[in-house]
Amino acid sequence: MFERFTKDARAVVRSAAVHAEQAGAQRVEETHVLLALLDGEGGRGSYALTSLGLPPGGREGLVRDLGEVRRRGGLSRADADALSGLGIDVREIVSRVEEAHGEGALATEGKGGAGARLFGGRPLGRGARDLLTETLRIALARRERHIGDEHLLLALTARRGAPAEILADHGVTYTALARVLYGGEGGGEDG
């Protein structure tokens, strides 16, 4: 599949591996791909983010929100809300664990696990592998020959989870991206 990736998409995937390494994670996850997309400049994904009000250098809010997700052990706000409905206060649990073990004790970074290796770097976690599958699906559905960084961004917004939730909080949804990238056609999905 990687032979279909554009130069920009390959750069994002390599940068995601660097983000994983810098965070001490043993696997590349979706959040690392999002961080890499936020770093990117010049590609269609970066163009779409800028068009939706997130210029390079002005994306601190997304990075801060990703940090909060890591503090919750990777749980999205929707996951935390669902647990709250069962009487489980995730904020209280995080607070108690961090009080006993230090800030960031629940962070998902550094957890082991096997997975497909990416360009000779860190292995991909399950979420990142599923993201790449979704990326291919989106490109094929649009009958596009190559997979660009914009397809990675579209795939992040098409999936459930913390990255899509954070992007939506900042006005970046599948529908909004498709509108910016392809004009009036939204694609029918609403991340």
Residue pairs with C-beta under 8 A, 6 or more apart in sequence:
1 132
1 136
1 147
2 10
2 13
2 119
4 136
4 139
4 145
4 146
4 147
5 13
5 146
5 147
5 148
6 43
6 146
6 147
6 148
6 149
8 40
8 42
8 43
8 44
8 45
8 148
8 149
9 43
9 146
9 147
9 148
9 149
9 151
9 152
10 119
11 36
11 40
11 43
11 149
12 33
12 36
12 37
12 40
12 43
12 45
12 149
12 152
13 28
13 33
13 36
13 118
13 119
13 152
14 36
14 119
14 121
15 35
15 36
15 39
15 40
16 28
16 32
16 33
16 35
16 36
16 118
16 128
17 28
17 32
17 118
17 119
17 121
17 122
18 36
19 28
19 32
19 35
19 36
20 26
20 27
20 28
20 29
20 32
20 121
20 122
21 121
21 122
23 32
23 109
23 110
24 109
24 110
25 32
25 108
25 109
25 110
25 111
25 122
26 110
26 111
26 112
26 113
26 122
26 123
27 111
27 113
27 115
27 122
27 123
27 124
27 125
27 128
28 118
28 121
28 122
28 123
28 124
28 125
28 128
29 108
29 125
29 127
29 128
30 125
30 127
30 128
30 131
30 156
30 159
30 161
30 162
30 163
31 66
31 69
31 70
31 74
31 162
31 163
32 128
33 128
33 131
33 152
33 156
33 163
34 62
34 66
34 156
34 163
34 166
34 167
35 63
35 66
37 45
37 46
37 49
37 149
37 152
37 153
37 156
38 49
38 54
38 56
38 59
38 62
38 63
39 56
40 46
40 56
40 149
41 56
43 148
43 149
43 150
44 148
44 149
44 150
44 181
45 148
45 149
45 150
45 152
45 153
46 56
46 149
47 150
47 180
48 150
48 153
48 172
48 177
48 180
48 181
49 55
49 59
49 153
49 172
50 56
51 180
52 170
52 171
52 172
52 176
52 177
52 180
53 170
53 171
54 62
54 170
54 172
61 170
62 166
62 167
62 170
65 166
65 169
66 162
66 163
66 166
69 75
69 76
69 162
69 166
70 104
70 107
70 108
70 109
71 94
71 98
71 103
71 104
71 106
71 107
72 80
72 90
72 94
72 106
73 94
73 106
73 107
73 108
74 108
74 162
75 83
75 90
75 162
76 160
76 161
76 162
76 165
77 162
77 165
78 160
78 165
79 90
80 90
80 91
83 90
84 90
94 106
97 105
97 106
98 104
98 105
98 106
113 123
113 125
114 123
115 123
115 124
115 125
115 126
115 128
115 129
116 123
116 124
116 129
117 123
117 124
118 124
124 132
127 161
130 159
131 152
131 155
131 156
131 159
132 155
134 155
134 158
134 159
135 147
135 151
135 152
135 154
135 155
136 147
136 151
137 155
138 151
138 154
138 155
138 158
139 146
139 147
139 148
139 151
142 182
142 187
144 151
150 177
150 181
153 172
153 177
154 174
154 177
154 178
154 181
154 187
156 163
156 164
156 167
157 164
157 167
157 168
157 172
157 173
157 174
157 177
157 191
158 164
158 174
158 189
158 191
159 191
164 191
167 173
167 191
168 191
173 190
173 191
174 186
174 187
174 189
174 190
174 191
175 186
175 187
175 189
175 190
175 191
178 185
178 186
178 187
178 189
179 185
179 186
